[in-house]
Amino acid sequence: MPQTSKHKNPPRGFRCLDLFAGAGGLSEGFRQAGFRTIAATDIDPSAGATYLHNHQKHGTRFVLGDISERSVKEELFDAVEGIELDAVIGGPPCQGFSQVRNHNRLINDPRNKLYRHYVSVIRTLRPRTFVMENVPGLENLGGGAVRAQILEDLAIDNEYRVECRVLDAAGFGVPQSRLRILFIGVRRDLELAPHFPESQFLGSLPYLERRPSGERWKYRHGKSSETVRSLAKLLDPSNSQLVTVEQAIGDLDWLTPNKKLVRKPSNEAIEYQSKALSAYQKARRAGSNALFNADVPSIREDTVLRLRSIPQGGNFRDLPEHLALRYLSEKKWGPELGRDTLSRKYFFAYRKLYPQHFSWTLNTKADCVFHYGKPRALTVREFARLHSFDDTYHFLAGDRHSRYRQVGNAVPPLFAKAIGETLAAILAHADKAKQLALAL
């Protein structure tokens, strides 16, 4: 894989290192917040190729490989040698966290080796700040024991002040409800406490209610004095503080599924067929003259029949009895489960988006949500729009599943930007205080 040249003395500005970078969502958001990512690493070659395609032009050195391998870590340290990092950013996988027992140390569990290496990089490089992003379940796992251990580990022998908070990316202009826990650390010599991104809408975000409608169900926004203002913002297409699904992807309604199964995703660009219809669409399309990642996957006849029956905002539990059968035709699909009807696990397989609301949290599967107006899956580009990636950010490496996975695993750039701006404010305050002290 090609790599950028080494940058030993880049221009001054806030500088960071991105660990477990994936396709580059955190780096992109921090770039928009004024940071320069000196180096980044990930083990996935397809995600790495996507990262390079979008960030090589910004001078980032990308290291492909397992961070637990000595050669990978040495290459990262070489890339930042002689540079005081303003931030280390990343979200290490933590498979062993759910198994915490009594006084067992998380950092010693072999399944948490990537988390251990994240902590070791901070210990070695001593960045001025850091942020670790992860799933919100860590907050209360083990009755809070997991959170307490992480806070202790990241304090690096009390060298850092570390705090954590669960935030929803929807409150920061991302058209997707996506809860994540952030651990933010500030080196004690900066004499500042950690801060977190602030949104005037957190705690009052609009919500959907499921209501009976004759023999069926329908969904609508709940009525609450706390959400009146935020709902008005959400439904205003000229506003981009809160963004609906339709405001995010409504200009791509004309896309249609492939009639036949096409396993290989397209890297061809196509022309936009409609104008931007919202402030959010205009922002995502800025600088883009053509549409990439816009091929729609083929879809089963059974799925089409079900989706036509599910109300916007609904899922498999809204299906009438005759459409809840596992097979609706003689064509069989999937493993034999020994039952004639769909099970609860299909909640994630038949979720139809509600156009005037946020998307559900996107995962790594193409069928985790379906289009609100047409019986089809979303394209990788529509996934990326709901994740707040600009249309100029292309996913051209890996098979079809890999591209959905790259988007679904990423930190939404607008959420990352809010985090980056918060760290930048801490760092700027520290720099100003230092300058004043020197002037005395």
C-alpha positions as CSV (number, residue, x, y, z in Angstrom):
1,M,0.0,0.0,0.0
2,P,1.5,3.4,-0.9
3,Q,2.3,5.7,1.9
4,T,2.9,9.4,2.2
5,S,6.3,10.9,2.8
6,K,7.4,11.4,6.3
7,H,6.5,14.8,7.9
8,K,9.0,15.4,10.7
9,N,8.3,19.1,11.0
10,P,4.8,19.9,9.8
11,P,3.4,23.4,10.1
12,R,2.2,24.2,13.6
13,G,-1.4,23.7,14.3
14,F,-3.1,21.1,16.4
15,R,-1.7,17.7,15.6
16,C,-3.1,14.3,16.3
17,L,-2.6,10.5,15.9
18,D,-5.5,8.3,14.9
19,L,-5.5,4.7,16.2
20,F,-8.0,2.1,14.9
21,A,-8.8,4.7,12.3
22,G,-10.9,2.5,10.0
23,A,-12.2,4.5,7.0
24,G,-11.3,7.8,8.7
25,G,-14.4,9.3,10.3
26,L,-12.6,10.6,13.3
27,S,-9.7,12.0,11.2
28,E,-12.2,13.7,8.9
29,G,-14.1,15.4,11.7
30,F,-10.9,16.5,13.4
31,R,-9.6,17.8,10.1
32,Q,-12.7,19.9,9.8
33,A,-12.1,21.1,13.4
34,G,-8.6,22.4,12.4
35,F,-6.5,19.4,13.4
36,R,-3.9,17.7,11.3
37,T,-3.6,14.0,11.6
38,I,0.1,13.2,11.4
39,A,-0.3,9.4,11.3
40,A,-3.1,6.8,11.4
41,T,-3.3,3.1,11.6
42,D,-5.8,0.2,11.1
43,I,-5.6,-3.5,10.4
44,D,-8.3,-3.6,7.7
45,P,-6.7,-3.3,4.2
46,S,-10.0,-2.1,2.6
47,A,-10.6,0.5,5.3
48,G,-7.0,1.5,5.0
49,A,-7.3,2.0,1.3
50,T,-10.4,4.2,1.8
51,Y,-8.5,6.2,4.4
52,L,-5.5,6.8,2.1
53,H,-7.8,7.7,-0.8
54,N,-9.4,10.4,1.3
55,H,-6.6,11.6,3.6
56,Q,-3.3,11.1,1.7
57,K,-3.8,14.5,0.1
58,H,-3.8,16.0,3.6
59,G,-0.3,14.7,4.4
60,T,-1.3,11.9,6.7
61,R,1.0,8.9,7.0
62,F,-1.0,5.7,7.1
63,V,0.4,2.5,8.7
64,L,-1.4,-0.7,7.8
65,G,-1.2,-3.5,10.3
66,D,-1.9,-4.8,13.8
67,I,-0.9,-2.2,16.4
68,S,0.0,-5.1,18.8
69,E,2.9,-5.9,16.4
70,R,6.1,-4.2,17.3
71,S,6.9,-3.1,13.7
72,V,3.6,-1.3,13.4
73,K,4.0,0.6,16.7
74,E,7.6,1.5,15.8
75,E,6.5,2.9,12.5
76,L,3.8,5.0,14.2
77,F,6.3,6.3,16.7
78,D,8.8,7.1,13.9
79,A,6.0,9.1,12.1
80,V,5.5,11.4,15.2
81,E,9.1,11.5,16.5
82,G,10.0,14.9,17.7
83,I,6.4,16.1,17.7
84,E,4.4,16.9,20.8
85,L,1.0,15.5,19.9
86,D,-2.0,17.6,20.8
87,A,-4.3,14.6,20.8
88,V,-4.4,10.8,20.4
89,I,-7.9,9.7,19.1
90,G,-9.5,6.4,18.5
91,G,-11.9,3.7,19.5
92,P,-10.3,0.4,20.3
93,P,-12.4,-2.8,20.1
94,C,-13.0,-4.1,23.6
95,Q,-14.3,-7.7,23.3
96,G,-13.4,-8.7,26.8
97,F,-15.1,-5.9,28.7
98,S,-18.4,-7.7,29.0
99,Q,-16.6,-10.5,31.0
100,V,-15.4,-8.3,33.9
101,R,-15.6,-10.2,37.2
102,N,-14.9,-8.9,40.7
103,H,-11.4,-7.4,40.8
104,N,-10.1,-8.7,37.4
105,R,-8.2,-6.1,35.6
106,L,-9.6,-5.3,32.1
107,I,-6.3,-4.3,30.8
108,N,-4.8,-7.7,31.6
109,D,-7.5,-9.7,29.7
110,P,-6.0,-11.1,26.5
111,R,-9.2,-10.2,24.6
112,N,-8.6,-6.5,25.4
113,K,-5.1,-6.4,23.9
114,L,-6.0,-3.6,21.5
115,Y,-7.4,-1.5,24.4
116,R,-4.1,-2.2,26.2
117,H,-2.1,-1.0,23.3
118,Y,-4.2,2.2,23.1
119,V,-3.3,2.9,26.7
120,S,0.3,2.0,26.1
121,V,0.5,4.5,23.2
122,I,-0.8,7.3,25.5
123,R,1.7,6.3,28.2
124,T,4.6,6.4,25.7
125,L,3.7,9.5,23.7
126,R,2.1,11.6,26.5
127,P,-0.2,13.6,24.2
128,R,-1.7,16.8,25.7
129,T,-5.2,15.4,25.3
130,F,-6.8,12.2,24.1
131,V,-10.3,10.9,23.3
132,M,-11.5,7.3,23.3
133,E,-14.8,6.6,21.7
134,N,-16.8,3.4,22.3
135,V,-20.3,1.9,22.7
136,P,-22.5,3.4,25.3
137,G,-23.0,0.1,27.2
138,L,-19.6,0.5,28.7
139,E,-21.0,3.1,31.1
140,N,-23.0,0.7,33.2
141,L,-21.3,-2.6,32.4
142,G,-20.5,-4.6,35.5
143,G,-22.4,-2.1,37.6
144,G,-20.1,0.7,36.6
145,A,-16.9,-1.4,37.3
146,V,-15.8,-1.3,33.7
147,R,-16.1,2.5,33.5
148,A,-14.2,2.9,36.7
149,Q,-11.4,0.7,35.5
150,I,-11.1,2.5,32.2
151,L,-11.0,5.9,33.9
152,E,-8.2,4.5,36.2
153,D,-6.2,3.0,33.3
154,L,-6.4,6.1,31.1
155,A,-5.3,8.4,34.0
156,I,-1.8,6.9,33.4
157,D,-0.7,7.0,37.1
158,N,-2.7,10.2,37.7
159,E,-0.9,12.1,34.9
160,Y,-4.2,12.8,33.2
161,R,-7.6,14.1,34.3
162,V,-10.1,11.8,32.7
163,E,-13.9,12.0,32.5
164,C,-16.5,10.3,30.4
165,R,-20.0,11.0,29.1
166,V,-22.6,9.4,26.8
167,L,-23.7,11.6,23.9
168,D,-26.0,11.2,21.0
169,A,-24.6,12.2,17.6
170,A,-28.1,13.3,16.5
171,G,-27.6,16.4,18.7
172,F,-24.7,17.5,16.5
173,G,-26.2,17.6,13.1
174,V,-25.9,13.9,12.3
175,P,-29.2,12.5,10.8
176,Q,-28.9,9.4,12.9
177,S,-29.6,8.5,16.6
178,R,-26.2,7.2,17.6
179,L,-25.3,7.0,21.3
180,R,-21.6,6.8,22.1
181,I,-19.5,7.1,25.2
182,L,-16.5,9.4,25.1
183,F,-13.5,9.2,27.5
184,I,-11.6,12.5,27.3
185,G,-8.3,13.0,29.0
186,V,-6.3,16.2,29.6
187,R,-2.7,16.1,30.8
188,R,-2.5,17.7,34.3
189,D,0.2,20.2,33.4
190,L,-2.3,22.0,31.2
191,E,-4.3,22.7,34.5
192,L,-7.6,22.3,32.8
193,A,-10.5,19.9,33.2
194,P,-11.9,17.7,30.4
195,H,-14.9,19.2,28.6
196,F,-17.4,17.6,26.2
197,P,-19.2,18.8,23.1
198,E,-22.4,20.7,24.0
199,S,-25.7,20.7,22.2
200,Q,-28.7,22.7,23.2
201,F,-30.9,19.8,22.1
202,L,-29.5,16.9,24.1
203,G,-32.1,15.9,26.6
204,S,-34.9,17.2,24.4
205,L,-34.5,15.4,21.1
206,P,-37.7,14.5,19.3
207,Y,-39.0,11.0,19.5
208,L,-41.4,8.7,17.7
209,E,-44.5,7.0,19.1
210,R,-46.2,3.9,17.9
211,R,-50.0,4.3,17.7
212,P,-52.8,2.0,16.6
213,S,-54.5,3.0,13.3
214,G,-57.5,0.7,12.7
215,E,-56.2,-2.8,12.6
216,R,-52.6,-1.6,11.9
217,W,-50.0,0.6,13.4
218,K,-48.5,4.0,12.5
219,Y,-45.7,6.1,13.8
220,R,-45.6,9.8,14.6
221,H,-43.7,12.3,16.6
222,G,-44.5,12.3,20.3
223,K,-45.9,15.5,21.7
224,S,-44.0,17.0,24.6
225,S,-43.4,20.5,25.9
226,E,-39.7,19.6,26.1
227,T,-39.4,18.7,22.4
228,V,-41.5,21.5,20.8
229,R,-38.5,23.7,19.9
230,S,-36.3,20.8,18.8
231,L,-39.0,19.3,16.7
232,A,-39.5,22.6,14.9
233,K,-35.8,22.7,14.2
234,L,-35.8,19.1,13.0
235,L,-38.6,19.7,10.5
236,D,-37.0,22.8,9.0
237,P,-35.1,21.9,5.9
238,S,-33.2,25.2,6.0
239,N,-31.8,24.3,9.4
240,S,-28.9,21.8,9.8
241,Q,-28.6,21.7,13.5
242,L,-31.0,18.7,13.6
243,V,-31.5,16.7,10.4
244,T,-34.1,14.2,9.3
245,V,-33.6,11.2,7.1
246,E,-35.4,12.9,4.2
247,Q,-33.3,16.0,4.5
248,A,-30.3,13.8,4.3
249,I,-31.1,11.5,1.4
250,G,-34.3,12.9,-0.2
251,D,-32.4,14.1,-3.3
252,L,-31.5,10.5,-4.0
253,D,-35.0,9.0,-4.1
254,W,-34.7,8.3,-7.8
255,L,-32.1,5.5,-7.3
256,T,-33.5,2.0,-8.1
257,P,-32.3,-1.5,-7.2
258,N,-30.3,-3.7,-9.6
259,K,-32.8,-6.2,-11.2
260,K,-30.3,-9.0,-10.9
261,L,-27.8,-9.9,-8.2
262,V,-24.6,-7.9,-8.8
263,R,-22.0,-8.9,-6.2
264,K,-19.3,-6.5,-7.2
265,P,-20.0,-2.9,-6.2
266,S,-19.6,-0.1,-8.8
267,N,-16.8,2.4,-8.7
268,E,-18.4,4.4,-11.5
269,A,-19.6,7.9,-11.0
270,I,-23.1,8.9,-12.0
271,E,-24.8,12.3,-12.5
272,Y,-27.0,13.9,-9.9
273,Q,-30.6,13.7,-11.1
274,S,-32.1,16.3,-8.8
275,K,-31.2,19.5,-7.0
276,A,-30.3,19.6,-3.3
277,L,-33.5,20.0,-1.3
278,S,-32.1,21.0,2.1
279,A,-29.3,22.8,3.7
280,Y,-27.8,19.5,4.8
281,Q,-27.8,18.1,1.2
282,K,-26.2,21.3,-0.1
283,A,-23.4,21.0,2.5
284,R,-22.8,17.3,1.7
285,R,-22.8,18.0,-2.0
286,A,-20.4,20.9,-1.9
287,G,-17.5,20.4,-4.2
288,S,-18.9,17.2,-5.6
289,N,-19.6,17.1,-9.4
290,A,-20.7,13.4,-9.5
291,L,-22.2,10.8,-7.3
292,F,-20.1,7.8,-6.2
293,N,-21.2,4.7,-4.3
294,A,-24.8,5.0,-5.6
295,D,-25.5,1.5,-6.9
296,V,-28.6,0.0,-5.1
297,P,-28.3,-3.7,-4.1
298,S,-30.8,-6.2,-5.5
299,I,-33.7,-7.2,-3.2
300,R,-35.7,-10.4,-2.6
301,E,-39.4,-10.5,-3.6
302,D,-40.3,-11.6,0.0
303,T,-38.6,-8.5,1.3
304,V,-40.4,-6.2,-1.1
305,L,-43.8,-7.6,-0.1
306,R,-43.0,-7.0,3.6
307,L,-41.6,-3.6,3.2
308,R,-44.7,-2.4,1.3
309,S,-46.8,-3.4,4.3
310,I,-44.6,-1.9,7.0
311,P,-45.4,1.7,8.0
312,Q,-42.7,4.4,7.9
313,G,-40.8,4.1,11.2
314,G,-41.9,0.5,11.6
315,N,-40.3,-3.0,11.6
316,F,-41.2,-6.7,11.5
317,R,-43.6,-6.5,14.5
318,D,-45.9,-4.3,12.3
319,L,-46.3,-7.0,9.7
320,P,-49.8,-8.6,9.3
321,E,-49.9,-12.3,10.2
322,H,-49.7,-13.6,6.7
323,L,-46.5,-11.6,5.9
324,A,-44.8,-12.7,9.1
325,L,-44.3,-16.2,7.7
326,R,-40.7,-17.1,7.2
327,Y,-41.2,-18.0,3.5
328,L,-43.7,-16.2,1.3
329,S,-42.9,-18.2,-1.8
330,E,-41.3,-21.5,-2.7
331,K,-37.9,-19.7,-2.8
332,K,-36.0,-20.6,0.4
333,W,-33.3,-18.3,1.9
334,G,-31.1,-18.3,4.9
335,P,-30.4,-21.1,7.4
336,E,-33.3,-23.4,8.4
337,L,-34.4,-22.3,11.9
338,G,-37.1,-24.9,12.5
339,R,-39.9,-22.4,12.7
340,D,-42.5,-21.1,10.3
341,T,-42.6,-17.4,11.3
342,L,-40.0,-14.7,11.7
343,S,-38.3,-14.5,15.1
344,R,-37.5,-11.4,17.2
345,K,-34.1,-11.2,15.6
346,Y,-35.7,-9.9,12.5
347,F,-36.3,-6.6,14.2
348,F,-33.1,-5.4,12.6
349,A,-33.9,-6.9,9.2
350,Y,-37.1,-5.0,8.4
351,R,-36.8,-1.5,9.8
352,K,-38.3,1.1,7.5
353,L,-37.0,4.6,8.0
354,Y,-39.3,7.4,9.1
355,P,-38.6,10.3,6.7
356,Q,-39.2,13.2,9.2
357,H,-37.0,11.7,11.9
358,F,-33.5,10.6,12.6
359,S,-32.3,7.2,11.3
360,W,-31.8,4.4,13.7
361,T,-28.2,3.6,14.6
362,L,-26.5,2.2,11.5
363,N,-24.6,-1.0,11.9
364,T,-22.4,-2.8,9.4
365,K,-25.2,-4.5,7.4
366,A,-26.8,-3.2,4.3
367,D,-30.2,-4.3,5.4
368,C,-30.1,-2.8,8.9
369,V,-32.5,-0.1,7.6
370,F,-34.6,0.3,4.5
371,H,-35.7,3.3,2.4
372,Y,-38.8,5.1,3.7
373,G,-40.5,5.6,0.3
374,K,-39.4,2.7,-1.9
375,P,-39.0,-1.0,-1.1
376,R,-35.2,-1.1,-1.3
377,A,-32.0,-1.0,0.7
378,L,-29.9,2.1,0.9
379,T,-26.8,2.6,-1.1
380,V,-23.4,3.0,0.5
381,R,-23.7,6.7,-0.4
382,E,-27.0,7.0,1.5
383,F,-25.4,5.2,4.4
384,A,-22.5,7.8,4.2
385,R,-25.0,10.7,4.1
386,L,-26.8,9.4,7.2
387,H,-23.3,9.2,8.8
388,S,-22.6,12.8,7.8
389,F,-19.8,12.0,5.3
390,D,-19.5,14.5,2.4
391,D,-20.2,13.3,-1.1
392,T,-16.5,14.0,-1.9
393,Y,-15.6,11.2,0.6
394,H,-15.4,8.1,-1.5
395,F,-15.6,4.4,-0.5
396,L,-13.9,2.6,-3.4
397,A,-12.1,-0.3,-1.8
398,G,-13.4,-3.7,-0.7
399,D,-16.4,-5.7,-1.6
400,R,-20.0,-4.5,-1.1
401,H,-20.2,-5.7,2.5
402,S,-16.9,-4.1,3.4
403,R,-18.1,-0.7,2.2
404,Y,-21.2,-0.8,4.4
405,R,-19.0,-2.0,7.2
406,Q,-16.5,0.8,6.7
407,V,-19.3,3.4,7.0
408,G,-21.1,1.7,9.9
409,N,-18.0,1.4,12.0
410,A,-16.9,5.0,11.5
411,V,-17.4,7.9,13.8
412,P,-19.8,10.3,12.0
413,P,-17.5,13.2,10.9
414,L,-19.9,15.9,12.2
415,F,-19.9,14.3,15.6
416,A,-16.1,14.0,15.4
417,K,-15.9,17.6,14.4
418,A,-17.8,18.6,17.6
419,I,-15.3,16.5,19.6
420,G,-12.3,18.1,17.8
421,E,-13.6,21.6,18.4
422,T,-14.0,20.9,22.1
423,L,-10.4,19.6,22.4
424,A,-9.2,22.5,20.3
425,A,-10.8,24.9,22.7
426,I,-9.1,23.2,25.6
427,L,-5.7,23.4,23.9
428,A,-6.2,27.0,22.8
429,H,-7.0,28.0,26.4
430,A,-3.9,26.2,27.6
431,D,-1.7,27.9,25.0
432,K,-3.1,31.3,25.9
433,A,-2.5,30.7,29.6
434,K,1.1,29.6,28.9
435,Q,1.7,32.8,26.8
436,L,0.3,35.0,29.6
437,A,2.5,33.3,32.1
438,L,5.6,33.8,30.0
439,A,4.7,37.5,29.6
440,L,4.7,38.1,33.3
